[in-house]
Amino acid sequence: MDKYEKVGYACLGLVALCYLLAMFVGVIAAFPFGLLILVGIVGVGALLIKVFKERLASTEDDYYDKNVEK
């Protein structure tokens, strides 16, 4: 990963964080119905965290990434 790629990912992460913060503020503003949306966002976030943890812990995926030609 080179310097420009790191800068690009950092910028995308910052934009995503700002977007999530704005969405969270909007959900709180629409209080009674916004809680349903907030529960959905938390559920999707939990599933994404699970997927990333499984991928990082998978030695089989690493093997195929390095040894199988595409």
N, CA, C and O of each residue as an XYZ file, in Angstrom:
280
protein
N       0.855     -1.164      0.000
C       0.000      0.000      0.000
C       0.908      1.236      0.000
O       1.745      1.405      0.887
N       0.732      2.076     -0.988
C       1.589      3.255     -1.080
C       0.960      4.446     -0.351
O      -0.139      4.359      0.196
N       1.686      5.541     -0.363
C       1.299      6.740      0.379
C      -0.046      7.293     -0.097
O      -0.880      7.670      0.726
N      -0.264      7.346     -1.401
C      -1.495      7.912     -1.941
C      -2.714      7.049     -1.605
O      -3.806      7.565     -1.366
N      -2.514      5.762     -1.592
C      -3.618      4.872     -1.250
C      -4.026      5.070      0.215
O      -5.215      5.070      0.534
N      -3.049      5.237      1.095
C      -3.346      5.490      2.506
C      -4.101      6.804      2.680
O      -5.051      6.885      3.458
N      -3.671      7.834      1.948
C      -4.355      9.132      2.019
C      -5.788      8.993      1.502
O      -6.718      9.553      2.083
N      -5.960      8.256      0.422
C      -7.300      8.039     -0.130
C      -8.215      7.322      0.845
O      -9.368      7.716      1.022
N      -7.706      6.265      1.485
C      -8.514      5.542      2.464
C      -8.819      6.403      3.679
O      -9.913      6.319      4.237
N      -7.874      7.222      4.093
C      -8.108      8.116      5.230
C      -9.205      9.127      4.893
O     -10.074      9.400      5.720
N      -9.165      9.674      3.695
C     -10.206     10.631      3.276
C     -11.574      9.957      3.190
O     -12.572     10.520      3.640
N     -11.625      8.765      2.618
C     -12.898      8.045      2.539
C     -13.423      7.702      3.928
O     -14.627      7.782      4.174
N     -12.541      7.327      4.822
C     -12.951      7.033      6.191
C     -13.509      8.257      6.887
O     -14.497      8.169      7.616
N     -12.876      9.402      6.664
C     -13.349     10.650      7.265
C     -14.730     11.031      6.732
O     -15.603     11.435      7.499
N     -14.923     10.904      5.436
C     -16.225     11.211      4.841
C     -17.290     10.250      5.373
O     -18.399     10.677      5.694
N     -16.971      8.979      5.466
C     -17.932      7.996      5.983
C     -18.281      8.298      7.438
O     -19.440      8.182      7.836
N     -17.288      8.685      8.229
C     -17.540      9.019      9.619
C     -18.443     10.240      9.743
O     -19.364     10.249     10.559
N     -18.188     11.260      8.946
C     -19.041     12.459      8.953
C     -20.462     12.124      8.518
O     -21.427     12.633      9.088
N     -20.588     11.268      7.509
C     -21.903     10.861      7.026
C     -22.667     10.106      8.110
O     -23.854     10.353      8.323
N     -21.986      9.187      8.794
C     -22.642      8.438      9.863
C     -23.038      9.349     11.022
O     -24.101      9.170     11.617
N     -22.200     10.310     11.339
C     -22.522     11.260     12.400
C     -23.754     12.089     12.029
O     -24.643     12.282     12.858
N     -23.808     12.577     10.795
C     -24.960     13.347     10.341
C     -26.230     12.486     10.342
O     -27.310     12.961     10.694
N     -26.089     11.226      9.947
C     -27.235     10.331      9.938
C     -27.710     10.061     11.370
O     -28.912      9.991     11.625
N     -26.772      9.912     12.293
C     -27.120      9.691     13.692
C     -27.865     10.896     14.264
O     -28.851     10.730     14.983
N     -27.403     12.098     13.952
C     -28.070     13.317     14.419
C     -29.473     13.401     13.841
O     -30.407     13.782     14.547
N     -29.639     13.054     12.577
C     -30.958     13.064     11.955
C     -31.899     12.046     12.560
O     -33.094     12.306     12.701
N     -31.368     10.886     12.919
C     -32.192      9.845     13.540
C     -32.662     10.303     14.916
O     -33.814     10.077     15.287
N     -31.784     10.940     15.667
C     -32.167     11.433     16.990
C     -33.211     12.547     16.859
O     -34.098     12.661     17.705
N     -33.112     13.371     15.807
C     -34.069     14.458     15.602
C     -35.477     13.921     15.331
O     -36.459     14.544     15.733
N     -35.585     12.787     14.663
C     -36.881     12.149     14.393
C     -37.134     11.105     15.472
O     -37.250      9.917     15.172
N     -37.219     11.536     16.713
C     -37.092     10.668     17.876
C     -37.901      9.372     17.864
O     -37.279      8.310     17.838
N     -39.207      9.370     17.880
C     -39.852      8.069     18.091
C     -39.586      7.073     16.958
O     -39.338      5.895     17.215
N     -39.636      7.536     15.723
C     -39.438      6.624     14.599
C     -37.954      6.445     14.284
O     -37.551      5.455     13.672
N     -37.170      7.395     14.701
C     -35.735      7.322     14.453
C     -35.060      6.192     15.199
O     -34.014      5.703     14.773
N     -35.646      5.771     16.313
C     -35.046      4.674     17.073
C     -35.059      3.364     16.285
O     -34.144      2.552     16.418
N     -36.076      3.159     15.477
C     -36.117      1.952     14.636
C     -34.972      1.962     13.634
O     -34.333      0.935     13.402
N     -34.719      3.105     13.051
C     -33.617      3.228     12.095
C     -32.296      3.027     12.810
O     -31.393      2.384     12.274
N     -32.168      3.570     14.017
C     -30.945      3.428     14.785
C     -30.662      1.965     15.112
O     -29.512      1.528     15.054
N     -31.690      1.214     15.450
C     -31.521     -0.214     15.729
C     -31.039     -0.938     14.462
O     -30.179     -1.815     14.538
N     -31.591     -0.570     13.311
C     -31.146     -1.171     12.045
C     -29.695     -0.843     11.734
O     -28.942     -1.707     11.284
N     -29.302      0.398     11.972
C     -27.917      0.804     11.717
C     -26.957      0.040     12.627
O     -25.899     -0.409     12.186
N     -27.329     -0.104     13.889
C     -26.483     -0.843     14.824
C     -26.379     -2.309     14.402
O     -25.306     -2.903     14.505
N     -27.466     -2.891     13.935
C     -27.441     -4.283     13.473
C     -26.534     -4.477     12.280
O     -25.746     -5.422     12.248
N     -26.631     -3.595     11.296
C     -25.765     -3.691     10.116
C     -24.309     -3.473     10.506
O     -23.420     -4.161     10.005
N     -24.064     -2.517     11.400
C     -22.699     -2.279     11.866
C     -22.121     -3.492     12.570
O     -20.956     -3.829     12.361
N     -22.917     -4.155     13.402
C     -22.450     -5.353     14.098
C     -22.110     -6.466     13.111
O     -21.117     -7.172     13.289
N     -22.923     -6.624     12.078
C     -22.635     -7.648     11.072
C     -21.373     -7.316     10.280
O     -20.594     -8.215      9.967
N     -21.159     -6.053      9.955
C     -19.937     -5.664      9.249
C     -18.698     -5.929     10.097
O     -17.683     -6.405      9.587
N     -18.778     -5.624     11.377
C     -17.652     -5.898     12.267
C     -17.369     -7.393     12.312
O     -16.209     -7.804     12.301
N     -18.419     -8.213     12.361
C     -18.254     -9.671     12.378
C     -17.564    -10.155     11.106
O     -16.671    -11.001     11.164
N     -17.977     -9.621      9.959
C     -17.383    -10.027      8.681
C     -15.906     -9.660      8.634
O     -15.080    -10.474      8.223
N     -15.563     -8.433      9.054
C     -14.159     -8.009      9.037
C     -13.311     -8.844      9.983
O     -12.186     -9.210      9.640
N     -13.829     -9.150     11.168
C     -13.068     -9.967     12.113
C     -12.832    -11.368     11.557
O     -11.735    -11.910     11.685
N     -13.862    -11.959     10.939
C     -13.704    -13.298     10.368
C     -12.693    -13.295      9.224
O     -11.892    -14.220      9.096
N     -12.734    -12.264      8.405
C     -11.798    -12.193      7.276
C     -10.366    -12.028      7.755
O      -9.455    -12.655      7.214
N     -10.160    -11.205      8.747
C      -8.810    -10.995      9.255
C      -8.257    -12.234      9.954
O      -7.044    -12.442      9.978
N      -9.131    -13.053     10.520
C      -8.689    -14.242     11.237
C      -8.580    -15.473     10.341
O      -8.105    -16.513     10.797
N      -9.002    -15.388      9.087
C      -9.052    -16.549      8.203
C      -7.703    -16.792      7.524
O      -7.268    -16.012      6.677
N      -7.058    -17.881      7.910
C      -5.786    -18.238      7.268
C      -6.029    -18.886      5.905
O      -5.176    -18.807      5.021
N      -7.179    -19.519      5.733
C      -7.491    -20.156      4.457
C      -7.622    -19.113      3.342
O      -7.117    -19.319      2.239
N      -8.297    -17.999      3.626
C      -8.421    -16.938      2.636
C      -7.061    -16.355      2.282
O      -6.797    -16.043      1.121
N      -6.200    -16.208      3.283
C      -4.852    -15.688      3.031
C      -4.071    -16.627      2.122
O      -3.349    -16.182      1.230
N      -4.220    -17.932      2.354
C      -3.530    -18.917      1.526
C      -3.965    -18.790      0.070
O      -3.123    -18.747     -0.827
N      -5.262    -18.728     -0.170
C      -5.755    -18.638     -1.541
C      -5.403    -17.304     -2.186
O      -5.176    -17.253     -3.395
N      -5.352    -16.227     -1.413
C      -4.936    -14.932     -1.956
C      -3.503    -14.986     -2.462
O      -3.188    -14.387     -3.490
N      -2.635    -15.694     -1.757
C      -1.209    -15.715     -2.099
C      -0.837    -16.799     -3.118
O       0.101    -16.612     -3.893
N      -1.556    -17.926     -3.129
C      -1.104    -19.075     -3.899
C      -1.946    -19.448     -5.104
O      -1.486    -20.233     -5.933
N      -3.126    -18.938     -5.240
C      -3.982    -19.307     -6.362
C      -3.950    -18.189     -7.401
O      -4.191    -17.023     -7.087
N      -3.647    -18.568     -8.652
C      -3.624    -17.557     -9.700
C      -5.028    -17.148    -10.074
O      -5.971    -17.937    -10.011
N      -5.143    -15.898    -10.464
C      -6.471    -15.366    -10.806
C      -6.702    -15.420    -12.287
O      -7.764    -15.016    -12.761
